[in-house]
């Protein structure tokens, strides 16, 4: 993603010129922080008193969405992210990692020392994937992690899932330590009569089949201490009347996560998930009309949409042995204050 905003760093005391020059990784991440952007949490919180408008009117009209075309750009990583090496030495595979929550997870994992591979849809996501890969390479040059990898794939089919896993494992000594299943698509369908068999098949292939098959083929590459993290949604818990098939896939992910966690507990592999609420990602302008985009996120108790940067640390927590070693079959709810009791 190319920068739309430039970070402004203020110093109270004069600083030598050579100290103003950021490290390569800092320069690569500057365009992903969104500092001062209209989408940043501080800006949104201050603007709610005068207006319920969340974002400028926009619509991309097709999926997958493109992050570089969004206004404003999503915040993928918080400014001055403090890493602690929690994933040092681990190999992570993130599906749908070119943009949105997937990109944020990739960047945070890399900052924590992981070697990161991610998938993307070839063609429409080429530019976002290239931007994410460039940032990961810059981070790896600082952390000493292995060379990151981007893998083009349509994960709706088992053969593609198997090929991705084999390619990633072969590049990193035959192992994968962390799998993040994150690929997704969604379409508004106001009535059940609007849902066709082809629609249902496509959405389930991307949103659910890929989770099953990537996990299936990654398991032989994992040892004890490995983990799988699945991205669900607040819609799995509260429902969404215009996203019927999407919501059904997210409910299936919750059930799959809990069942697989029970199956793999004795093998020492943990399976957990994250269920985000309204988060500003390319899926939003690619799924909804301009009016819904403009008000996106205003319905939650915090009265704003979340940013990918606010969700990604949950994945770091679940991937870290030292932080979540006694958790499996659980979901973290990053949803702006919606109570789901799940």
Legacy VTK file of the C-alpha trace (Angstrom):
# vtk DataFile Version 3.0
C-alpha trace
ASCII
DATASET POLYDATA
POINTS 342 float
0.000 0.000 0.000
1.391 3.390 -0.923
1.298 6.110 1.666
-1.552 8.583 1.638
-0.367 10.209 4.858
3.021 11.099 6.278
3.785 10.582 9.935
4.707 13.737 11.809
7.080 13.131 14.675
7.373 15.996 17.153
10.355 16.451 19.459
10.386 18.845 22.394
14.163 19.222 22.266
16.448 19.644 19.251
17.633 16.304 17.916
20.683 15.755 15.716
19.755 15.399 12.051
21.086 11.851 11.787
18.708 10.736 14.532
15.666 11.836 12.531
16.315 9.180 9.886
13.996 6.199 10.584
15.143 2.611 10.251
14.104 0.755 7.058
11.283 -1.087 8.819
9.974 2.159 10.295
9.892 3.760 6.848
8.093 0.732 5.396
5.457 0.781 8.134
4.843 4.524 8.109
2.156 4.241 5.447
0.314 1.557 7.429
-0.061 3.356 10.778
-2.775 5.814 9.791
-1.584 8.323 12.412
-3.821 11.366 12.363
-6.104 9.863 9.733
-9.866 10.404 9.863
-10.165 6.668 10.566
-7.933 6.663 13.630
-9.653 5.890 16.976
-8.751 9.268 18.475
-10.178 11.170 15.529
-13.345 9.076 15.407
-13.972 9.464 19.130
-13.658 13.246 18.899
-15.881 13.503 15.834
-18.868 11.549 17.122
-20.357 14.471 19.044
-20.974 16.432 15.854
-21.695 13.731 13.282
-22.498 10.070 12.871
-20.586 9.950 9.586
-17.803 7.437 9.922
-16.175 7.464 6.488
-16.410 9.292 3.157
-18.995 7.887 0.760
-17.351 5.239 -1.424
-18.001 1.902 -3.052
-15.666 -0.459 -4.867
-18.384 -2.576 -6.447
-16.554 -5.896 -6.689
-14.676 -8.394 -4.556
-12.039 -8.854 -3.392
-11.718 -5.284 -2.191
-8.542 -3.269 -2.593
-6.970 -1.545 0.379
-4.927 0.921 -1.647
-8.180 2.329 -3.073
-9.815 3.013 0.305
-10.353 6.480 1.766
-8.965 6.643 4.360
-6.528 3.760 4.348
-6.997 1.288 7.207
-4.590 1.409 10.115
-2.656 -1.872 9.901
-0.277 -1.420 12.830
-0.198 1.048 15.698
2.425 3.737 15.616
5.445 2.804 17.737
4.304 -0.816 18.139
6.283 -2.371 21.009
7.415 -5.889 20.140
8.719 -8.411 22.634
9.915 -11.244 20.381
6.939 -13.400 21.369
6.933 -15.290 18.042
10.656 -15.418 17.385
11.637 -18.548 15.471
8.076 -19.426 14.438
6.797 -19.889 10.882
3.310 -18.485 10.285
0.910 -18.872 7.366
-1.852 -16.243 7.095
-4.599 -16.652 4.495
-5.943 -13.441 3.029
-2.913 -11.635 4.392
-2.512 -8.964 1.726
-4.902 -6.447 3.298
-7.301 -5.695 6.133
-7.050 -7.794 9.286
-4.799 -10.275 7.484
-2.231 -7.599 6.665
-2.309 -6.322 10.246
-1.724 -9.845 11.561
1.186 -10.360 9.173
2.868 -7.130 10.261
2.411 -7.788 13.981
3.635 -11.372 13.641
6.693 -10.143 11.772
7.406 -7.480 14.392
7.266 -10.254 17.004
9.951 -12.185 15.127
7.938 -14.681 13.077
8.731 -15.653 9.515
5.505 -14.914 7.636
3.901 -16.320 4.505
0.498 -15.131 3.301
-1.969 -15.838 0.521
-3.815 -13.428 -1.735
-6.109 -13.532 -4.764
-3.994 -13.069 -7.893
-4.971 -10.156 -10.107
-7.125 -7.784 -8.041
-4.965 -8.136 -4.918
-1.560 -7.975 -6.600
-0.809 -4.396 -5.554
-1.862 -4.855 -1.917
0.116 -8.095 -1.738
3.233 -6.409 -3.111
2.969 -3.597 -0.567
2.515 -6.041 2.320
5.422 -8.185 1.162
7.714 -5.150 0.918
6.852 -4.136 4.490
7.438 -7.675 5.756
10.847 -7.774 4.092
11.833 -4.536 5.779
10.741 -5.860 9.163
12.568 -9.152 8.610
15.782 -7.252 7.920
15.515 -5.858 11.460
14.314 -8.982 13.292
16.464 -11.566 11.537
13.435 -13.651 10.554
13.368 -15.677 7.356
12.414 -14.271 3.963
8.638 -13.650 3.872
6.534 -15.139 1.099
3.337 -14.191 -0.745
1.424 -17.019 -2.407
-1.317 -16.387 -5.000
-4.216 -18.821 -4.617
-7.962 -19.387 -4.758
-8.407 -21.293 -1.515
-11.944 -22.437 -2.269
-10.627 -25.815 -3.389
-8.733 -28.435 -1.417
-6.047 -28.888 -4.072
-5.154 -25.191 -3.843
-5.044 -25.323 -0.029
-2.754 -28.347 -0.157
-0.461 -26.709 -2.706
-0.127 -23.537 -0.617
0.719 -25.468 2.535
3.268 -27.624 0.730
4.932 -24.609 -0.879
5.196 -22.728 2.394
6.431 -25.717 4.371
9.032 -26.546 1.712
10.384 -22.995 1.893
10.845 -23.111 5.663
12.341 -26.474 6.479
9.168 -28.550 6.285
7.293 -26.946 9.167
4.517 -24.471 9.893
4.007 -23.408 13.508
1.032 -21.046 13.260
-1.886 -21.021 10.827
-4.240 -18.043 10.664
-7.341 -18.794 8.592
-8.621 -15.390 7.587
-9.742 -15.405 3.930
-13.338 -14.242 3.478
-15.930 -12.739 1.183
-19.459 -11.476 1.815
-22.459 -10.244 -0.169
-25.635 -8.503 0.879
-28.712 -10.620 0.219
-31.856 -8.945 1.622
-33.989 -12.094 1.326
-33.372 -15.815 1.640
-34.933 -16.124 -1.812
-31.938 -14.184 -3.166
-29.500 -16.917 -2.111
-28.693 -19.356 -4.905
-26.926 -22.682 -4.663
-23.963 -21.178 -6.498
-23.843 -18.239 -4.071
-23.870 -20.528 -1.061
-21.238 -22.805 -2.525
-18.883 -19.931 -3.331
-19.116 -18.200 0.052
-18.746 -21.458 1.986
-15.762 -22.471 -0.154
-13.878 -19.281 0.615
-15.007 -18.681 4.186
-15.235 -22.214 5.554
-13.880 -24.932 3.262
-10.545 -23.116 3.071
-10.296 -23.116 6.878
-10.891 -26.854 6.995
-8.515 -27.763 4.185
-5.655 -25.399 5.078
-5.805 -26.735 8.647
-6.006 -30.327 7.431
-2.873 -30.086 5.310
-0.941 -27.903 7.762
-1.394 -30.284 10.699
1.238 -32.798 9.533
3.697 -29.886 9.408
2.960 -28.895 13.014
4.457 -30.288 16.155
3.340 -29.924 19.744
3.063 -26.225 20.478
1.560 -25.437 17.095
-1.614 -23.413 16.853
-4.469 -22.607 14.513
-6.345 -19.308 14.757
-9.627 -18.850 12.885
-11.289 -15.540 12.060
-15.029 -15.573 12.710
-17.290 -12.539 13.248
-19.622 -10.930 15.740
-22.339 -11.893 13.236
-21.934 -15.534 14.249
-23.207 -14.562 17.696
-25.804 -11.867 17.014
-26.845 -12.640 13.428
-27.108 -10.312 10.447
-30.325 -10.254 8.450
-28.751 -9.123 5.165
-25.612 -11.288 5.308
-27.290 -14.689 5.571
-24.731 -16.970 3.915
-21.753 -15.031 5.309
-23.183 -15.245 8.832
-23.763 -18.987 8.399
-20.110 -19.498 7.472
-18.972 -17.564 10.524
-21.148 -19.702 12.775
-19.680 -22.802 11.170
-16.196 -21.484 11.932
-17.040 -21.168 15.627
-18.320 -24.756 15.795
-15.370 -26.061 13.767
-12.894 -24.261 16.034
-14.366 -25.730 19.196
-14.562 -29.265 17.786
-11.042 -29.197 16.355
-9.675 -27.850 19.633
-11.049 -30.905 21.407
-9.633 -33.233 18.771
-6.120 -31.752 18.872
-5.723 -31.050 22.596
-3.863 -34.296 23.244
-1.499 -33.547 20.352
-0.483 -30.264 21.972
-1.948 -28.135 19.162
-4.157 -25.254 20.281
-7.112 -24.010 18.195
-8.699 -20.646 18.954
-10.352 -17.780 17.143
-11.088 -14.077 16.957
-14.584 -12.718 16.289
-14.226 -9.083 15.192
-17.041 -6.574 15.063
-17.227 -3.811 12.430
-13.639 -3.264 11.280
-12.548 -0.926 8.470
-11.206 -3.326 5.845
-11.508 -3.625 2.039
-14.438 -5.991 2.533
-16.603 -3.032 3.584
-16.552 -0.758 0.509
-16.499 -3.900 -1.648
-19.658 -5.297 0.026
-21.899 -2.353 0.899
-23.411 0.650 -0.792
-22.165 4.183 -0.176
-24.759 4.933 2.496
-23.829 1.949 4.657
-20.128 2.634 4.223
-20.627 6.212 5.392
-22.275 5.035 8.646
-20.219 1.857 9.094
-19.495 1.092 12.748
-21.790 3.717 14.261
-24.168 1.075 15.663
-21.824 -0.416 18.290
-21.546 0.957 21.855
-18.220 2.650 21.062
-19.916 4.422 18.132
-17.124 3.813 15.662
-15.585 1.138 13.474
-12.449 -0.613 14.625
-9.142 -0.643 12.813
-7.214 -3.785 11.817
-4.420 -2.574 14.115
-6.798 -2.923 17.058
-7.598 -6.547 16.187
-4.199 -7.988 15.238
-2.737 -8.063 18.788
-5.400 -10.649 19.676
-3.853 -12.968 17.096
-0.403 -12.328 18.561
-1.730 -13.247 21.996
-3.287 -16.488 20.727
-0.177 -17.429 18.731
2.188 -16.865 21.654
3.046 -19.872 23.823
3.965 -17.651 26.751
0.673 -15.743 26.650
-2.042 -18.284 25.812
-0.618 -21.755 26.421
-3.674 -22.740 28.509
-6.276 -21.554 25.983
-7.943 -23.675 23.319
-11.407 -23.697 21.818
-11.912 -20.039 22.762
-12.796 -16.826 20.918
-11.695 -13.260 21.597
-14.326 -10.613 20.872
-12.946 -7.345 19.492
-16.223 -5.729 18.575
-16.585 -2.214 19.976
-18.395 -3.239 23.128
-21.099 -5.607 21.825
-21.946 -8.175 24.519
-22.219 -11.644 22.993
-21.750 -14.067 25.925
-19.969 -16.514 23.643
LINES 1 343
342 0 1 2 3 4 5 6 7 8 9 10 11 12 13 14 15 16 17 18 19 20 21 22 23 24 25 26 27 28 29 30 31 32 33 34 35 36 37 38 39 40 41 42 43 44 45 46 47 48 49 50 51 52 53 54 55 56 57 58 59 60 61 62 63 64 65 66 67 68 69 70 71 72 73 74 75 76 77 78 79 80 81 82 83 84 85 86 87 88 89 90 91 92 93 94 95 96 97 98 99 100 101 102 103 104 105 106 107 108 109 110 111 112 113 114 115 116 117 118 119 120 121 122 123 124 125 126 127 128 129 130 131 132 133 134 135 136 137 138 139 140 141 142 143 144 145 146 147 148 149 150 151 152 153 154 155 156 157 158 159 160 161 162 163 164 165 166 167 168 169 170 171 172 173 174 175 176 177 178 179 180 181 182 183 184 185 186 187 188 189 190 191 192 193 194 195 196 197 198 199 200 201 202 203 204 205 206 207 208 209 210 211 212 213 214 215 216 217 218 219 220 221 222 223 224 225 226 227 228 229 230 231 232 233 234 235 236 237 238 239 240 241 242 243 244 245 246 247 248 249 250 251 252 253 254 255 256 257 258 259 260 261 262 263 264 265 266 267 268 269 270 271 272 273 274 275 276 277 278 279 280 281 282 283 284 285 286 287 288 289 290 291 292 293 294 295 296 297 298 299 300 301 302 303 304 305 306 307 308 309 310 311 312 313 314 315 316 317 318 319 320 321 322 323 324 325 326 327 328 329 330 331 332 333 334 335 336 337 338 339 340 341
